[in-house]
């Protein structure tokens, strides 16, 4: 995980609103079942436990050299994997500590 105040996206760039930064979450999802599964990255968020606020995914990108937008929802075939970069708008002065995925919480390692 890392953060930046702006992100290049092909021919343009997006800029975080004042007082916020984009936290970049690199993910790899693997389907270890024998069935196709549905994936919804809008079910991912960073948590601020002090203020009890969830910060959802703002943008999803394919994990490539050039930022190529990807959909929030996709399917994943049996025994397949995919990599995505999730951008989450988060308060600039705070350090994210928890990531929530489908209601389950995970401690995270964050470097600015």
C-alpha positions as CSV (number, residue, x, y, z in Angstrom):
1,X,0.0,0.0,0.0
2,X,1.1,3.5,-0.7
3,X,-0.4,6.9,-1.3
4,X,-0.4,9.8,-3.8
5,X,-2.3,13.0,-4.3
6,X,-2.9,12.2,-8.0
7,X,-2.9,9.3,-10.3
8,X,-2.1,9.1,-14.1
9,X,-4.8,7.3,-16.1
10,X,-3.9,6.9,-19.7
11,X,-4.3,10.3,-21.3
12,X,-5.5,12.1,-18.1
13,X,-5.0,12.1,-14.4
14,X,-7.2,12.2,-11.4
15,X,-6.5,14.4,-8.4
16,X,-7.7,13.7,-4.8
17,X,-9.9,16.4,-3.3
18,X,-8.3,18.8,-0.8
19,X,-7.3,17.2,2.5
20,X,-7.4,13.7,0.9
21,X,-4.9,11.4,-0.8
22,X,-5.3,8.3,-2.8
23,X,-4.3,5.1,-1.1
24,X,-3.2,2.5,-3.6
25,X,-4.0,-1.1,-2.7
26,X,-2.4,-3.8,-4.8
27,X,-4.5,-7.0,-4.8
28,X,-4.3,-10.5,-6.2
29,X,-7.5,-12.5,-6.1
30,X,-7.3,-16.3,-6.6
31,X,-10.3,-18.5,-7.1
32,X,-9.3,-21.8,-5.5
33,X,-12.7,-23.4,-6.2
34,X,-14.0,-25.4,-9.2
35,X,-16.7,-22.9,-9.8
36,X,-16.8,-19.4,-11.4
37,X,-17.1,-16.7,-8.7
38,X,-18.3,-13.1,-8.7
39,X,-16.0,-10.4,-7.5
40,X,-17.2,-6.9,-6.4
41,X,-14.4,-4.5,-5.5
42,X,-17.0,-2.0,-4.3
43,X,-17.2,-4.3,-1.2
44,X,-13.6,-3.2,-0.3
45,X,-13.0,-0.2,2.0
46,X,-10.5,1.3,4.4
47,X,-11.7,1.8,7.9
48,X,-11.3,4.7,10.3
49,X,-12.1,3.1,13.6
50,X,-11.8,6.4,15.6
51,X,-14.4,8.2,13.6
52,X,-16.3,5.1,12.6
53,X,-16.1,5.9,8.8
54,X,-15.6,3.6,5.8
55,X,-13.8,4.9,2.8
56,X,-14.8,2.8,-0.3
57,X,-12.9,2.1,-3.5
58,X,-12.9,5.1,-5.8
59,X,-11.2,3.6,-8.8
60,X,-10.1,0.1,-10.0
61,X,-7.3,-0.5,-12.4
62,X,-5.6,-3.4,-14.1
63,X,-2.2,-4.1,-12.6
64,X,-0.2,-3.1,-15.7
65,X,2.6,-0.6,-16.4
66,X,0.0,1.8,-17.9
67,X,-3.1,2.5,-15.8
68,X,-6.0,0.8,-17.6
69,X,-9.4,1.2,-15.9
70,X,-11.2,-1.9,-14.8
71,X,-14.7,-2.6,-13.7
72,X,-15.7,-2.9,-10.0
73,X,-17.6,-6.1,-10.7
74,X,-16.1,-9.1,-12.6
75,X,-16.1,-12.9,-12.6
76,X,-13.2,-15.2,-12.1
77,X,-13.0,-18.7,-13.5
78,X,-12.0,-21.8,-11.5
79,X,-8.4,-22.0,-10.5
80,X,-7.7,-18.5,-12.0
81,X,-6.2,-15.3,-10.6
82,X,-6.3,-11.6,-11.3
83,X,-4.4,-8.6,-10.1
84,X,-6.0,-5.2,-9.6
85,X,-4.9,-1.8,-8.1
86,X,-7.6,-0.2,-6.0
87,X,-7.5,3.5,-5.3
88,X,-9.3,4.7,-2.2
89,X,-9.7,8.4,-1.3
90,X,-8.6,8.7,2.4
91,X,-7.9,11.7,4.7
92,X,-4.4,13.0,4.1
93,X,-3.3,13.3,7.8
94,X,-4.4,9.8,8.8
95,X,-2.7,6.4,8.5
96,X,-5.0,3.6,7.4
97,X,-4.8,0.5,9.6
98,X,-7.7,-1.8,8.6
99,X,-9.0,-3.0,5.2
100,X,-12.5,-4.4,5.0
101,X,-13.4,-6.9,2.4
102,X,-17.0,-8.3,2.3
103,X,-17.4,-7.5,6.0
104,X,-14.1,-9.1,7.1
105,X,-11.3,-6.9,8.5
106,X,-7.6,-7.2,7.8
107,X,-4.7,-5.3,9.4
108,X,-2.6,-3.6,6.7
109,X,1.0,-2.4,6.2
110,X,1.0,1.1,5.0
111,X,3.9,3.3,3.7
112,X,3.5,6.8,2.5
